[in-house]
Amino acid sequence: MTVSSRPTPNSQEPEPQRSGVQQTQSSVAQPQSEVAINPQPLPSSIRRKVVGKPGWSSSLLKDASIQATLKHEATLPETVQPAGESGLSDSPEQKDHMRGALGWSSSLLKDVSIQATYKQETAPQEIENGNIILYRSPNFFLRTAHRPGQKQNPLRKPTGNTMVMPKAMPHQETRIADSDTHLMPNVTLNTAKQTRAIPLPTWLEAVLVVLSLATAFVIHAYNMFNFPRYELDEGTYMSNAWAITQGLISPYPYGYGHPPLAWMQIAAWIQLTGGPFTFGNALNSGRVFMLFYAVGSALLVYLIVRRWSGSLSAALLALIIFSLSPLSVTYQRQIYLDNVATFWLLLSLYFLAVSDSRLLFIVLAAISFGVSVLSKEIMLLFLPVMLYAAWLHTTRFQRKFGLVSFTYIVIAVCSGFVLMAVLKDELFPYAWHLPWDTHVHLSMLDTFVGQSQRSQSNGSFITSWDAWLSLDRLFIICSIAALLFNLLYGFLSRWRLLLYVLLSLPPFRFFNRAFRKKLKVRDAERVPDRCLLISLLAISFWILLVRGGQVLSFYIIPLIPLIAVNVAIAVNTILGWLGKVVRFDVVRAILLLAVLVALIPYDVREMGEIVSQHPTSAQQQALVWIRTHVPHNSFIVINSYMYVDLRVPRGQGVGDGATYPHAEVYWNVAGDPELHQQALDNNPDRIDYIVADSEMLHDIQTVGGDMGIINDALQKSVLRAEYRADDQNLQIVIQVWQVIHKNPPSNVYASPASGTGMASASITSSHRIGASMV
């Protein structure tokens, strides 16, 4: 190999010749070419700091030995060459001549060695699938990225002037010698297909879920128009939904008792189904809508437990507990705002469960929770625990941003309710006489203060507890046991969190702050179980129920799915321990299915009254009696579940005839000044009929105050009709009372043509003056 002593830009320019140098250069270049093929051993200055097994870093040591050998050969004092190859003897003169030649060319040896070792122009470029292989070694290769159809950047086109940088950068051997080489851990790849403990095809799981939901749908739908009886709150929410379709928030002055978003959803259902009487009467239409909320909540319960526990059998157990409990079948088919709010609460929990710290799902969870609060304001009690849930489902690096986003969105959504009161100048009480208050109005703050001060006269915790036990005793007992188990197990699983909370209290703050911070950081890792979270959700609502004050039986609705999740996770945890003892996970699944099979007959037996009784028949018969016997311009005091069917055309109390524009709900007759002062002129003699059930009669006779005008009219009434029906262990009684007026009426209206034995209904035209307008 001929090596130029000086690089020249012009290839035509001759190079200077020196005698005796050509042979010397050949004798020197020969060892250099052999260096690239047979590298010398690594010098001790580099080998002494290598840590680990030599076999692991053989490629690294090989490269280092090449660089060290190049440097070593360049400084050799003399070069020995066999005489048979060069034809020269080993005379002293020849040795002196070789030493001189080496001294002359020593400045060129490094460049010559680099060019001889790393010269790549002679090697042909290797192309695979349109990609140029730039470098290849036994365990590594570097190629270009070939993208067909992509226009090449002209700045990246090869010009032919690209120079290859040397692999051995300056002082690289020194850095290798001064650094320690550590062996990476030996990781063995597991290429075996991962399977679950009990493999189950996805399609089979989907079939099981669909069958379970279909079962829940049938059980909730069966006899739903007959049991349970129509309640006052159901009629209130349906009348409010009908008012939304008429451009109003409520048929009466809106008092901010509840946010209007829930009955806005019911109003949308009315519009989609073609009116409030598609399924019979107005309340039947509302109950059909509640059916879809019940099935949707059952699906969310399944998905939440499936995500948190990872067990199909535990998720099915939670679904069955929630769907088949007599408490759920009784209350979730009724038109309560709690059913709507519970669905949105479960949807928020599901979004957090599947979020994996993704911002989109955290935002959706916050919006769902805000909708839940706007459906029933009491859901705001879950906010602290929901913040803990958001904290639990976000990583440490995204936790602050995720919590701020969740809190801000919830506040932004819920503030719409307060903003409505501010825009209507009804946030503060009129009694404060603020400068902008020019007329008497209702107040949001007054309403909330009044609700918080309600006594137990209309319902207490003890009375509701007895009602819950009579419907499903096993469910209530398991709810307490599972809650306590999950709470204890959750705190034991996160004992650092408990210790941090205790040390943060004022009596223990003398402990080192760094130690408390260390506990907090260690506890920031996410844990697989959610026992503490689900137990805190249930506890937060139990505290509301046992606090005292008014507690109605349907207040337990938000607790039903939370109790089902608590029970399923607790049972799965206990049976999981048993499965670890016997080292066979199938045992856990079999035992869960056994619990599931034993639970179904119990629920079916407890639902005997639910599927056989028809308490609403008495209420529907009373509506039919009014339609056929009461004049349409009569002033009728009714319960709220009759309002829409008497005020809207084609209602069950109207049929094809005219409506009853003066049918008014008894609470509004007593509390609305426009009714008892203007329409009735505080005169009970202007009331014509009172249609009351036992609860309504109890309120009229015991509440007092403005309710006295109805009580006075009741004392002057005669009973015209009475209907009875079995209602669980009691009977529902609907009575129709006709008020006997003191003065003979100026106009006498004959009874309707159908006639039922009632002689006539007397009405004076003056009674209709000033009737309340919706």
Disulfide bonds with the S-S distance in Angstrom:
none
